[in-house]
Amino acid sequence: MVFTLEGRVLSHSLLLWLLLLAAWEAGSGQVHYSVPEEAKHGTFVGRIAQDLGLELAELVPRLFRVASKGRADLLEVNLQNGILFVNARIDREELCGRSAECSLHLEVIVDRPLQVFHVEVEVKDINDNPPIFAAKEQRVLIYESRLPDSLFPLEGAFDADVGSNSILTYKLTSSEYFALDVKTNSDDNKQIGLVLKKSLDREEAPEHNLFLTATDGGKPELTGSVQLVVLVLDVNDNAPSFERSEYEVRIFENSDLGTVLIKLNASDRDEGVNGEISYSFNSLLPPMVFDQFVIDPNTGEIVLKGNLDFERVNLYKIRIDATDKGHPPMAGHCTVLVKVLDKNDNVPQIALTSLSLPVREDAPLGTVIALISVSDRDSGANGQVTCSLTPHVPFKLVSTFKNYYSLVLDSALDRESVSAYALVVTARDGGSPPLSASASVSVEVADVNDNAPAFAQPEYTVFVKENNAPGCHIFTVSARDADAQENALVSYSLVERRLGERAVSSYVSVHAESGKVYALQPLDHEELELLQFQVSARDAGFPPLGSNVTLQVFVLDENDNAPALLPPRAGGVGGALSELVPRSVGAGHVVAKVRAVDADSGYNAWLSYELQPAAGGARSPFRVGLYTGEVSTTRALDEADAPRQRLLVLVKDHGEPALTATATVLLSLVESGQALKASSRASAGVAGAEAALVDVNVYLIVAICAVSSLLVLTLLLYTALRCSAPPTEGACGPGKPTLVCSSAVGSWSYSQQRRQRVCSGEGPPKADLMAFSPSLPPCPVSADMGVHQILNEDQCAKEAIFTRLIHDV
């Protein structure tokens, strides 16, 4: 410290020192001076030449010089006036330190003669050094856990001055926590220390700055100060803390692994290891958090470890522990809310919650068929789903609630047209780009009995040979029902009708399941040529539906009847034909005629006649017409011919195999007179017969007219009914008898007198007379043809036709 002395005080001090020095030299024989330290250059110290008894003039010649032990340049002698003065700055503390006495010892040497003088210059202390502390600041380390009244020693100040200038007093700046404690030892050393008045809190005030001032006893007083830095040492009494108790992080699902979600920063008011923080997940967190995230224990960074799925977990609540490294360790906590943001990564889901299947084809419009729910695990627009139905079908989707739809019937169904529908329900979300999903719904249409069984055609024609075995299968009817299951299960039955006095069921039967038609008894073509009836097909639905089909069964003829000979006219014996033949007849004369009929029809009823050879191989003068049965002469008769001729005529039909009958013709050869008598008797008989026939013809004509009138009335009534009502199948009406022309020469062959019936399930039987020609197609002859036309033929033929017509009428 730089200081100045008042001139007046300095002058008195110098005079006092000079007087004392002179007195000392006189007593000891040594020159003694004193000079205050820090005197200025040129300050007078003493008249050294005079005091040593040396003349001023001899100083130079005698080589007056001053030598010093130590620094010789501090004092210098002016050789002109012999005065010792201060030549350089004198610092007592530098020269002598803390010594109580400090002097400069000079040796004054002169030559001629050589003399050595000892001069002592005492350096007087002045208060030129303020108290100095060893450092500009002192750091005092105090644990915050120290109790009040604890003493913490301080390093005192040092004053380079001595004496009263070095006596120090201390003063501490005001503090609520600290006070100054000063103690003086037996060696007058002072020990100072800080006394703790109040407990410290490092987190509240980690450092206390105080100033300690030391004041010396000099005049004027000099002071020195030092800054006391009280560092409150940490005790682990504070847990780490976060800025916020809860943090929120938003991250899109399916983000890349390794993405940093957040960097946490916890602070600990403690320091050192007490303030070193390690981050970790709370041990009580569910395992899925550890699977999805990882935290850096040093930096507090939370990094994505697993794939995030918004639909699985959209919010993670993670409790973070920040633990310091103190003893014992303390932990702070915070919560990180990780909100997973949705991406459109889920296709919509379609669920059929209820199905009403199958759907009846007669279901009313608006019938609910299925309940469909759609969902999308995404959220927002990504989870908004719309539904559509493809392709165009008789159904529609009706929204009943959010994401709920009803599949309802929109138009009429027909199972027979479409029995099942494959519907495609498409759900599309509102994301960008949108995602869609489809579900197939198979809708089966349940059958309703709305279709009757149908036959392929309304009428079938069946040909059956007569003489069939009882129970034989003659035909199978089949009806198809467009419905399904029991509605299509067809059963067959016979429509019961009366055939005259007998029921149809006595002729045929129908198997209920297979539709096979069986003949219950052998059929006879000669009795029944056509059997017409109906078969009903009925399904098993409710109510049952049915339809009918007509079967026309034609009974085909078989050759089961042998030719039958007509009884001869009067004169036959034992059934043989007897005739008288004049010997005068020439060749080709018809002497007799064999008459036969066959109950069969067609070729089975076409008869031929053959003359059997005579016994012994003799040539007969007679022959028989192949198809006429007329016996005629082959030559003129002579006397050599036997008077009685016995001819055997074989009558054979054309069936396979052919059936035969044998007729015996007895011819008696007589003279002409006998022949004329017999002829007249025969003529008389014939005339009588013709008269009787004429009488019969009258009745016959009346009967034919009556029958014709009845037939016309029946036809008119039938036509009227047909025009006013649907036609009825299987009607039986009277047939027309047909005459068979058997040769070109006008002779006839007649069938047996019996009726041929064509039965169609109802009405009276029909009567037919069939006539065939061996070389020409059949020529029908009406039953009501003129009687006179018929009577123009051979008389025997007239009799046969008359007998047949009477029978038919």
C-alpha positions in Angstrom: 0.0 0.0 0.0 1.4 3.5 -0.8 1.2 6.0 1.9 2.8 9.5 2.6 3.9 11.1 5.9 3.3 14.6 6.7 6.5 16.7 6.3 6.4 18.0 9.8 6.2 14.7 11.5 9.0 13.4 9.3 11.4 16.2 10.2 11.0 15.7 13.9 11.5 12.0 13.5 14.8 12.5 11.6 16.2 14.9 14.1 15.3 12.5 16.9 17.1 9.6 15.1 20.2 11.7 14.5 20.6 12.7 18.1 20.2 9.1 19.2 22.8 8.0 16.6 25.3 10.5 17.8 24.9 9.5 21.3 25.3 5.9 20.5 28.5 6.4 18.4 30.0 8.4 21.2 29.4 5.6 23.6 30.4 2.7 21.3 32.9 4.1 18.9 30.7 3.1 15.9 28.7 5.5 13.7 25.0 4.7 13.8 22.3 6.1 11.7 18.6 5.4 11.2 16.5 6.0 8.2 12.8 5.1 7.7 12.0 2.6 5.1 10.6 3.7 1.9 12.5 7.0 2.1 12.7 8.9 -1.1 15.9 9.1 -3.2 18.2 11.7 -1.8 16.8 11.6 1.7 19.5 12.7 4.1 20.8 10.0 6.4 23.9 11.6 8.1 27.1 13.5 7.7 29.2 10.5 7.5 32.5 12.3 6.7 32.2 14.6 9.5 31.1 11.9 11.9 34.1 9.8 10.9 36.5 12.8 11.4 37.4 13.0 7.8 37.9 16.2 6.0 35.8 16.8 3.0 38.9 17.7 0.9 40.6 14.4 1.5 37.7 12.3 0.6 38.5 12.0 -3.0 42.3 11.8 -2.7 42.0 9.1 -0.2 39.6 7.2 -2.3 36.6 7.3 0.1 34.3 4.5 -0.6 31.4 2.7 1.1 31.0 -1.1 1.0 27.9 -2.9 2.2 27.1 -6.4 3.2 24.2 -7.0 1.0 22.9 -4.3 -1.2 25.5 -1.5 -1.4 23.4 0.6 -3.8 20.7 1.5 -1.2 22.8 4.3 0.4 25.4 6.6 -1.3 27.8 9.2 0.0 28.1 12.6 -1.7 31.9 13.1 -1.8 31.4 16.8 -2.2 29.7 17.3 1.1 30.3 14.0 2.9 26.5 13.4 3.4 25.1 9.8 3.4 21.8 9.8 1.5 19.3 7.3 0.3 20.2 6.2 -3.2 17.5 3.5 -3.8 14.2 2.3 -2.3 14.7 0.7 1.0 12.1 -2.0 1.9 12.6 -3.1 5.4 10.3 -6.1 4.9 12.5 -7.1 2.0 15.7 -6.7 3.9 14.8 -8.1 7.2 11.5 -9.7 7.0 9.7 -10.1 10.2 12.8 -9.3 12.3 12.2 -6.8 15.0 15.5 -5.0 14.2 16.7 -4.2 10.8 20.0 -2.5 10.0 22.3 -1.9 7.1 26.0 -2.5 7.9 28.3 -0.3 5.9 32.1 -0.4 5.7 33.7 3.0 4.9 37.2 2.5 3.5 39.8 5.3 2.9 43.3 4.9 1.7 46.5 6.8 2.6 46.5 5.5 5.1 44.0 2.7 4.9 41.3 3.0 7.4 38.1 1.0 7.8 35.1 2.4 9.5 31.9 0.5 10.5 28.6 2.4 10.0 25.3 0.9 11.0 22.1 2.3 9.4 19.0 1.2 11.1 16.0 0.9 8.8 12.9 2.0 10.7 9.6 0.3 10.0 6.7 2.4 8.8 3.1 1.1 8.3 3.6 0.6 4.6 2.2 -2.8 4.4 -1.4 -3.6 4.8 -2.6 -6.9 6.1 -2.4 -9.4 3.3 -4.2 -12.7 3.1 -2.5 -15.6 1.5 -5.1 -15.7 -1.2 -7.7 -13.5 -2.6 -10.4 -15.8 -1.5 -10.7 -18.6 0.9 -13.0 -21.5 0.3 -14.6 -23.0 3.2 -16.3 -26.4 2.6 -19.1 -27.2 4.9 -21.5 -30.1 4.6 -25.1 -29.0 4.6 -25.7 -31.5 7.3 -23.4 -29.8 9.8 -25.0 -28.7 13.0 -25.1 -25.1 14.3 -22.2 -23.8 16.5 -19.8 -25.8 14.4 -16.4 -24.1 14.0 -14.5 -23.9 10.8 -10.9 -22.4 11.0 -9.8 -19.6 8.7 -6.4 -18.5 7.5 -5.6 -15.2 9.1 -3.9 -12.2 7.4 -0.2 -11.5 7.3 1.2 -8.0 7.9 4.9 -7.5 6.8 5.3 -4.6 9.2 6.3 -5.2 12.7 5.3 -3.9 16.0 2.1 -2.2 16.4 1.9 -2.0 12.6 1.5 -5.7 12.5 -1.1 -6.0 15.2 -4.3 -7.0 13.3 -8.0 -7.0 14.1 -10.6 -8.9 12.1 -14.1 -8.1 11.1 -16.6 -10.3 9.2 -19.4 -9.1 7.0 -22.8 -9.6 8.5 -24.4 -13.0 7.8 -27.3 -14.9 9.2 -25.5 -18.2 9.0 -22.0 -17.3 10.2 -20.1 -15.5 12.9 -16.4 -14.8 13.4 -14.5 -16.4 16.2 -11.1 -14.9 17.1 -8.8 -16.5 19.7 -5.3 -15.2 20.9 -2.7 -17.8 21.7 0.0 -17.4 24.3 2.5 -16.3 21.7 0.1 -13.5 20.7 -1.0 -15.3 17.6 -4.6 -15.0 16.7 -6.6 -17.9 15.5 -9.8 -17.1 13.6 -12.7 -19.3 12.5 -16.2 -19.3 11.3 -18.9 -20.3 13.6 -22.1 -21.8 12.1 -25.1 -20.1 13.5 -27.9 -21.7 11.4 -28.2 -24.9 9.5 -27.3 -24.7 5.8 -29.2 -25.9 2.8 -27.1 -26.4 -0.2 -30.0 -26.6 -2.5 -31.3 -23.2 -1.2 -27.9 -21.5 -1.0 -25.0 -23.7 -2.2 -22.5 -20.9 -1.7 -22.1 -18.1 0.8 -19.8 -15.2 0.0 -18.4 -13.3 3.0 -15.7 -10.7 3.3 -13.1 -10.9 6.2 -11.3 -7.6 6.8 -8.0 -7.4 8.7 -7.0 -4.0 10.1 -3.4 -3.4 11.4 -2.4 -1.1 14.3 -0.5 1.4 12.3 -1.2 5.0 11.9 -3.0 5.4 9.6 -4.5 2.0 9.7 -4.1 -0.2 6.8 -6.6 -3.0 6.0 -6.6 -6.0 3.9 -9.6 -8.2 3.1 -10.3 -11.6 1.7 -13.4 -13.1 0.2 -14.6 -16.1 2.1 -16.4 -18.4 -0.2 -18.4 -20.9 1.9 -19.2 -23.8 -0.3 -22.0 -25.9 1.2 -21.1 -29.4 0.5 -23.9 -31.6 -0.8 -25.6 -34.3 1.2 -27.9 -36.6 -0.8 -31.0 -35.1 0.6 -32.7 -34.2 -2.7 -34.3 -36.6 -5.1 -34.0 -35.9 -8.9 -36.9 -34.0 -10.3 -38.3 -33.4 -13.7 -39.6 -30.2 -15.1 -43.0 -31.7 -15.5 -44.7 -34.6 -13.9 -46.2 -35.7 -17.2 -44.9 -35.6 -20.7 -46.9 -36.3 -23.9 -45.4 -37.8 -27.0 -47.2 -38.4 -30.3 -45.9 -40.9 -32.7 -47.3 -42.7 -35.8 -47.8 -46.4 -35.7 -45.4 -48.5 -37.7 -42.6 -45.9 -37.2 -39.1 -47.0 -37.8 -37.3 -48.8 -35.0 -34.7 -46.7 -33.3 -36.8 -43.5 -33.5 -36.2 -41.2 -30.5 -39.5 -40.4 -28.9 -38.3 -37.9 -26.3 -35.2 -36.9 -24.3 -35.9 -36.5 -20.7 -33.9 -34.2 -18.5 -34.2 -34.6 -14.8 -32.3 -32.3 -12.3 -31.0 -33.1 -8.9 -30.3 -30.2 -6.6 -27.6 -32.2 -5.0 -24.2 -32.3 -6.6 -21.5 -34.7 -7.4 -22.5 -38.3 -7.4 -25.6 -37.2 -5.5 -26.6 -35.3 -8.5 -25.6 -37.9 -11.1 -28.8 -39.3 -12.5 -29.6 -42.6 -14.1 -32.9 -43.1 -16.0 -34.9 -46.3 -16.1 -38.4 -47.6 -16.5 -40.3 -48.3 -13.4 -40.1 -52.0 -12.6 -43.9 -52.3 -12.2 -44.6 -51.4 -15.8 -46.2 -54.2 -17.9 -44.0 -56.3 -20.1 -45.3 -54.7 -23.3 -43.6 -51.4 -22.4 -40.3 -53.1 -22.2 -41.0 -54.9 -25.5 -41.8 -51.6 -27.2 -39.4 -49.0 -25.8 -35.9 -48.7 -24.3 -34.5 -45.8 -22.3 -30.9 -44.7 -22.3 -29.9 -44.6 -18.6 -27.4 -41.7 -19.1 -29.1 -39.4 -21.6 -32.8 -40.1 -20.8 -33.6 -40.8 -24.4 -36.6 -43.1 -25.0 -36.1 -45.0 -28.2 -38.6 -47.1 -30.1 -37.7 -50.8 -29.8 -40.7 -52.7 -31.2 -43.4 -52.1 -33.8 -46.2 -49.9 -32.7 -49.8 -50.9 -33.6 -52.5 -48.3 -33.0 -55.2 -50.9 -33.1 -53.5 -53.1 -30.5 -52.4 -50.3 -28.1 -52.9 -46.7 -28.8 -51.7 -45.3 -25.5 -48.7 -46.2 -23.4 -48.4 -44.8 -19.9 -44.7 -45.1 -19.0 -43.5 -44.3 -15.6 -39.9 -43.1 -15.6 -37.6 -43.3 -12.6 -34.6 -40.9 -12.3 -32.3 -42.2 -9.6 -29.2 -40.4 -8.3 -26.0 -42.1 -7.2 -26.0 -40.9 -3.7 -26.0 -43.0 -0.6 -28.7 -43.8 -0.1 -29.9 -43.2 -3.6 -33.0 -41.1 -4.2 -35.3 -41.3 -7.1 -37.6 -38.9 -8.9 -40.5 -39.9 -11.1 -42.4 -38.7 -14.1 -44.9 -40.2 -16.5 -44.5 -40.2 -20.3 -47.8 -40.6 -22.2 -47.0 -42.1 -25.6 -50.0 -41.6 -27.9 -49.8 -43.7 -31.0 -51.3 -42.0 -34.0 -53.3 -44.0 -36.5 -52.3 -44.9 -40.0 -54.6 -46.5 -42.5 -53.0 -49.9 -42.2 -56.0 -52.1 -41.5 -58.5 -53.2 -44.0 -62.1 -53.2 -42.9 -63.6 -56.3 -41.3 -66.9 -57.8 -42.3 -68.9 -60.0 -40.0 -72.2 -61.7 -40.7 -73.8 -61.7 -37.3 -77.1 -63.3 -38.2 -78.3 -65.2 -41.2 -81.9 -66.2 -42.1 -81.2 -68.8 -44.7 -82.4 -70.2 -46.9 -84.9 -67.6 -48.1 -88.3 -68.7 -49.3 -89.0 -67.8 -52.9 -92.3 -66.3 -51.9 -90.7 -64.1 -49.2 -92.2 -60.6 -49.2 -90.1 -57.6 -50.3 -88.1 -56.1 -47.4 -87.5 -59.4 -45.7 -84.3 -59.2 -43.7 -82.0 -62.0 -44.8 -78.8 -61.2 -42.9 -77.3 -58.7 -40.5 -73.9 -57.4 -41.5 -71.6 -55.5 -39.3 -68.4 -53.9 -40.5 -65.5 -52.6 -38.5 -62.2 -51.0 -39.1 -59.5 -51.0 -36.4 -58.3 -47.7 -37.6 -59.7 -44.5 -36.3 -61.0 -41.3 -37.7 -61.5 -41.2 -41.4 -59.4 -44.3 -41.6 -62.0 -46.2 -39.6 -65.1 -44.8 -41.4 -66.5 -47.7 -43.5 -69.0 -47.7 -46.2 -70.7 -50.9 -47.6 -71.8 -51.8 -51.1 -73.3 -54.8 -52.6 -72.3 -56.3 -56.0 -73.3 -57.4 -58.5 -76.8 -56.3 -59.3 -79.0 -58.8 -57.5 -82.5 -58.8 -56.0 -81.1 -57.7 -52.7 -80.0 -54.4 -51.2 -78.1 -53.2 -48.1 -80.0 -51.0 -45.7 -78.0 -49.1 -43.0 -79.7 -49.7 -39.6 -77.0 -48.2 -37.4 -73.5 -47.0 -37.5 -71.5 -49.8 -39.2 -74.5 -52.1 -39.1 -76.4 -53.1 -42.3 -79.4 -55.3 -43.1 -79.4 -57.4 -46.2 -83.0 -57.2 -47.4 -85.0 -58.6 -50.3 -85.4 -56.0 -53.0 -87.3 -57.9 -55.7 -89.2 -61.1 -56.1 -87.4 -64.4 -56.1 -87.9 -67.5 -58.3 -86.0 -70.5 -57.2 -86.7 -72.3 -60.4 -84.9 -69.5 -62.3 -82.1 -68.8 -59.8 -81.7 -71.2 -56.9 -78.8 -69.5 -55.2 -77.1 -66.1 -55.3 -73.5 -65.4 -54.6 -73.4 -61.9 -53.1 -70.3 -59.9 -52.6 -70.3 -57.3 -49.8 -67.5 -54.8 -50.2 -66.5 -52.6 -47.3 -64.3 -49.6 -48.0 -62.7 -47.2 -45.5 -62.2 -43.5 -45.8 -58.4 -43.5 -45.6 -56.0 -42.3 -48.2 -55.5 -44.5 -50.1 -58.6 -46.3 -49.1 -58.5 -50.0 -48.2 -61.3 -52.4 -48.9 -62.4 -55.9 -48.0 -65.0 -58.2 -49.5 -67.0 -61.0 -48.1 -69.1 -63.5 -50.0 -72.6 -64.4 -48.9 -74.3 -67.3 -50.4 -78.1 -66.9 -50.3 -80.0 -70.1 -51.1 -83.6 -69.7 -52.2 -85.9 -72.2 -50.5 -88.5 -73.9 -52.6 -92.2 -73.2 -52.4 -94.6 -75.6 -53.9 -95.6 -73.3 -56.8 -95.0 -75.7 -59.7 -97.2 -78.7 -60.5 -95.6 -81.8 -61.9 -95.4 -81.6 -65.7 -95.3 -84.3 -68.3 -93.2 -84.0 -71.4 -96.3 -84.3 -73.5 -100.0 -84.3 -72.8 -100.6 -87.7 -74.4 -98.7 -90.9 -75.0 -99.4 -93.7 -77.4 -98.5 -97.2 -76.3 -98.6 -100.4 -78.3 -99.0 -103.6 -76.4 -99.3 -107.1 -77.8 -102.4 -109.0 -76.7 -102.1 -112.0 -74.5 -99.5 -110.3 -72.3 -98.5 -111.8 -69.0 -100.5 -110.5 -66.0 -98.5 -107.8 -64.3 -96.2 -107.0 -67.2 -94.7 -103.6 -67.5 -96.2 -101.8 -70.5 -95.0 -98.2 -70.1 -93.4 -95.7 -67.7 -94.7 -92.2 -67.2 -92.5 -89.5 -65.9 -93.4 -86.1 -64.7 -90.9 -83.4 -63.8 -91.5 -81.0 -61.0 -89.4 -77.8 -61.1 -89.7 -77.5 -57.4 -87.2 -79.1 -55.0 -87.2 -81.7 -52.2 -90.6 -82.9 -51.1 -92.2 -80.3 -53.4 -90.6 -82.2 -56.3 -91.3 -85.6 -55.0 -93.8 -86.9 -57.5 -96.2 -89.8 -56.9 -98.4 -91.3 -59.6 -101.9 -92.7 -59.5 -104.5 -93.9 -61.9 -107.4 -91.7 -62.6 -110.3 -94.0 -61.9 -112.9 -94.2 -64.7 -115.5 -96.8 -65.6 -115.1 -98.8 -68.8 -118.6 -100.0 -69.3 -119.2 -102.2 -66.4 -115.5 -102.5 -65.4 -113.2 -99.9 -63.8 -109.9 -98.9 -65.4 -108.1 -100.2 -62.4 -109.1 -103.7 -63.3 -107.0 -103.4 -66.4 -103.9 -101.5 -65.4 -102.2 -100.1 -62.4 -99.5 -97.5 -61.8 -96.6 -97.7 -59.4 -96.8 -94.7 -57.2 -93.1 -93.9 -57.1 -91.6 -95.1 -60.4 -94.6 -94.3 -62.6 -94.5 -97.7 -64.2 -97.7 -98.8 -65.8 -98.6 -102.5 -65.5 -101.2 -104.6 -67.2 -103.1 -106.5 -64.5 -104.6 -109.1 -66.9 -103.9 -110.4 -70.3 -105.4 -108.1 -73.0 -107.4 -109.4 -75.9 -107.2 -107.5 -79.1 -110.4 -109.1 -80.2 -112.2 -107.8 -77.1 -110.3 -104.5 -76.6 -108.3 -102.7 -79.3 -107.7 -99.4 -77.5 -107.5 -98.7 -73.8 -107.4 -95.0 -73.1 -107.0 -93.7 -69.5 -105.3 -91.0 -67.5 -102.4 -91.1 -65.0 -102.2 -88.4 -62.3 -98.9 -87.0 -61.1 -99.0 -85.2 -57.7 -96.2 -83.8 -55.7 -95.7 -84.0 -51.9 -95.9 -80.2 -51.3 -98.4 -78.4 -49.2 -100.9 -77.9 -50.7 -100.1 -80.6 -53.2 -100.2 -79.8 -56.9 -100.9 -82.3 -59.7 -101.4 -82.8 -63.4 -102.7 -85.6 -65.7 -101.5 -87.3 -68.8 -103.5 -89.4 -71.2 -102.3 -92.9 -72.2 -103.6 -94.5 -75.4 -102.8 -98.2 -75.2 -103.3 -99.9 -78.5 -103.6 -103.7 -78.1 -101.8 -105.3 -81.1 -103.3 -108.4 -82.6 -101.6 -111.7 -82.4 -102.5 -114.9 -84.3 -104.3 -116.6 -81.4 -107.5 -117.6 -83.2 -107.7 -120.4 -85.8 -110.1 -120.0 -88.7 -113.6 -121.0 -87.9 -115.9 -122.6 -90.6 -119.3 -121.2 -91.1 -122.1 -123.7 -90.7 -123.3 -125.2 -94.0 -126.7 -124.5 -95.5 -129.4 -127.0 -95.2 -128.3 -130.3 -96.6 -125.1 -130.6 -94.8 -124.5 -133.7 -92.9 -122.5 -133.7 -89.7 -121.2 -130.3 -90.4 -119.9 -131.3 -93.9 -120.9 -129.3 -97.0 -123.0 -131.5 -99.3 -123.7 -130.5 -102.9 -125.3 -132.3 -105.9 -123.2 -131.8 -109.0 -124.6 -132.7 -112.5 -122.2 -134.7 -114.5 -122.9 -132.5 -117.5 -121.1 -129.4 -116.0 -118.1 -128.2 -117.8 -114.8 -127.1 -116.6 -114.7 -124.1 -114.2 -118.2 -124.6 -112.9 -118.6 -123.6 -109.2 -120.1 -126.5 -107.5 -119.7 -125.4 -103.8 -118.2 -122.7 -101.6 -116.3 -123.1 -98.3 -117.0 -120.3 -95.9 -114.8 -119.5 -92.9 -114.0 -116.6 -90.6 -111.0 -115.7 -88.3 -111.5 -113.7 -85.0 -108.1 -112.1 -85.5 -107.6 -109.1 -87.6 -105.3 -108.0 -90.4 -103.1 -110.6 -91.9 -103.9 -112.9 -89.0 -107.5 -112.9 -90.3 -106.6 -113.2 -94.0 -107.6 -116.8 -95.0 -106.5 -119.0 -97.9 -108.0 -122.3 -99.0 -106.2 -125.4 -100.2 -107.5 -128.7 -101.5 -105.9 -131.6 -99.8 -104.7 -134.3 -102.2 -106.9 -137.4 -102.6 -106.0 -140.7 -101.0 -103.9 -142.8 -103.3 -102.6 -139.8 -105.2 -105.6 -139.8 -107.6 -106.1 -136.5 -109.5 -109.3 -134.8 -108.4 -111.5 -133.1 -111.0 -112.1 -130.3 -108.6 -110.1 -127.4 -107.3 -110.7 -124.7 -104.7 -110.2 -120.9 -105.1 -107.1 -119.8 -103.0 -108.8 -116.8 -101.4 -112.5 -117.4 -102.3 -113.0 -120.9 -101.0 -115.1 -121.7 -104.2 -115.0 -125.3 -105.3 -115.1 -125.6 -109.1 -114.4 -128.2 -111.7 -111.1 -128.4 -113.4 -112.5 -130.4 -116.4 -115.7 -131.9 -117.6 -117.0 -134.8 -115.5 -117.2 -138.2 -117.1 -118.5 -141.6 -116.1 -115.2 -142.6 -114.8 -115.4 -140.2 -111.9 -116.7 -141.6 -108.7 -120.3 -140.7 -108.0 -119.3 -139.5 -104.6 -116.5 -137.2 -104.1 -115.1 -136.4 -100.7 -113.0 -133.2 -100.7 -110.9 -132.0 -97.8 -110.3 -128.2 -97.9 -107.6 -126.8 -95.6 -108.4 -123.2 -94.4 -105.2 -121.4 -93.3 -104.7 -117.8 -92.0 -101.5 -115.7 -92.7 -100.4 -115.3 -89.1 -97.1 -116.3 -87.6 -97.4 -119.2 -87.0 -100.3 -119.9 -89.3 -103.4 -121.6 -87.8 -105.6 -123.9 -89.9 -109.0 -125.5 -90.0 -110.3 -128.3 -92.3 -113.6 -128.3 -94.1 -115.2 -131.4 -95.6 -117.1 -131.0 -98.9 -119.3 -133.9 -100.0 -120.1 -133.8 -103.7 -122.6 -136.2 -105.3 -122.4 -136.6 -109.1 -125.9 -137.0 -110.5 -127.5 -137.0 -113.9 -129.0 -133.8 -115.2 -132.6 -134.6 -114.4 -131.9 -135.4 -110.8 -129.8 -132.2 -110.6 -132.7 -130.1 -112.0 -135.1 -131.5 -109.4 -132.7 -130.8 -106.7 -132.0 -127.4 -108.1 -135.7 -126.6 -108.2 -136.1 -127.6 -104.6 -133.1 -125.6 -103.8 -134.5 -122.7 -105.8 -137.8 -122.9 -103.9 -135.9 -123.0 -100.7 -133.8 -120.1 -101.8 -136.9 -118.1 -102.8 -138.4 -118.7 -99.5 -135.2 -117.7 -97.8 -135.0 -114.6 -100.0 -138.6 -113.7 -99.1 -137.8 -114.1 -95.5 -134.6 -112.1 -96.1 -136.6 -109.3 -97.7 -138.9 -109.2 -94.6 -135.9 -109.1 -92.4 -134.4 -106.2 -94.5 -137.3 -104.0 -93.7 -136.6 -104.4 -90.0 -133.0 -104.0 -90.7 -133.4 -100.7 -92.5 -135.6 -99.4 -89.7 -133.0 -100.4 -87.1 -130.2 -98.8 -89.1 -132.2 -95.5 -89.5 -132.8 -95.5 -85.8 -129.2 -96.1 -84.9 -128.1 -93.5 -87.5 -130.5 -90.9 -86.0 -129.3 -91.7 -82.5 -125.7 -91.4 -83.8 -126.3 -88.0 -85.3 -127.9 -86.7 -82.2 -125.0 -88.0 -80.1 -122.5 -86.3 -82.5 -124.4 -83.0 -82.3 -124.5 -83.2 -78.5 -120.8 -84.2 -78.3 -119.8 -81.3 -80.6 -121.8 -78.8 -78.5 -120.1 -80.1 -75.3 -116.7 -79.9 -76.9 -117.3 -76.3 -77.9 -118.5 -75.3 -74.5 -116.1 -77.3 -72.2 -112.6 -78.6 -72.3 -112.1 -81.8 -74.1 -112.3 -85.0 -72.2 -109.8 -87.6 -72.9 -110.5 -91.3 -73.2 -114.0 -91.0 -74.6 -115.3 -94.3 -76.0 -117.7 -94.1 -79.0 -119.3 -96.7 -81.2 -117.0 -98.0 -83.8 -117.6 -98.6 -87.5 -117.8 -102.2 -88.8 -115.4 -102.8 -91.7 -115.8 -105.3 -94.5 -112.7 -107.1 -95.7 -112.5 -107.6 -99.5 -110.7 -110.8 -100.0 -110.6 -111.3 -103.8 -111.1 -109.4 -107.0 -114.0 -111.6 -108.1 -116.5 -110.5 -105.5 -116.4 -113.3 -103.0 -116.0 -112.5 -99.3 -114.5 -113.8 -96.1 -116.2 -112.9 -92.9 -115.0 -112.7 -89.4 -116.7 -114.5 -86.5 -119.9 -112.9 -85.3 -118.5 -111.0 -82.3 -118.0 -107.4 -81.3 -114.6 -105.6 -81.5 -114.3 -103.0 -78.7 -112.1 -99.9 -78.4 -112.2 -98.7 -74.8 -110.9 -95.3 -73.8 -112.0 -95.2 -70.2 -115.5 -94.0 -70.7 -118.6 -94.5 -73.0 -119.9 -97.7 -74.7 -117.6 -100.0 -76.7 -117.0 -99.5 -80.4 -118.0 -102.2 -83.0 -115.8 -102.7 -85.9 -115.8 -105.1 -88.9 -112.4 -105.1 -90.5 -111.9 -106.1 -94.2 -108.6 -106.6 -95.9 -107.4 -107.3 -99.4 -104.4 -109.6 -100.0 -102.9 -107.3 -102.6 -104.5 -103.8 -101.9 -104.5 -101.6 -98.8 -107.5 -102.0 -96.5 -110.7 -100.5 -97.8 -113.0 -99.4 -95.1 -116.7 -100.0 -95.6 -119.1 -98.0 -93.5 -121.4 -99.9 -91.2 -124.3 -97.9 -92.5 -123.6 -98.7 -96.2 -126.7 -99.5 -98.2 -128.2 -102.9 -97.6 -129.1 -103.3 -101.2 -125.5 -102.8 -102.2 -124.6 -105.6 -99.9 -127.4 -107.9 -101.1 -126.2 -107.7 -104.6 -123.3 -110.0 -103.7 -123.4 -113.7 -103.4 -126.4 -114.9 -101.4 -124.2 -116.6 -98.8 -122.3 -113.4 -98.2 -125.6 -111.6 -97.7 -126.6 -114.1 -95.1 -123.3 -113.6 -93.3 -123.4 -109.8 -93.4 -127.1 -109.9 -92.3 -126.2 -112.0 -89.3 -123.3 -109.7 -88.4 -125.3 -106.5 -88.7 -128.1 -107.9 -86.6 -125.6 -108.9 -84.0 -124.1 -105.4 -83.9 -127.5 -103.6 -83.8 
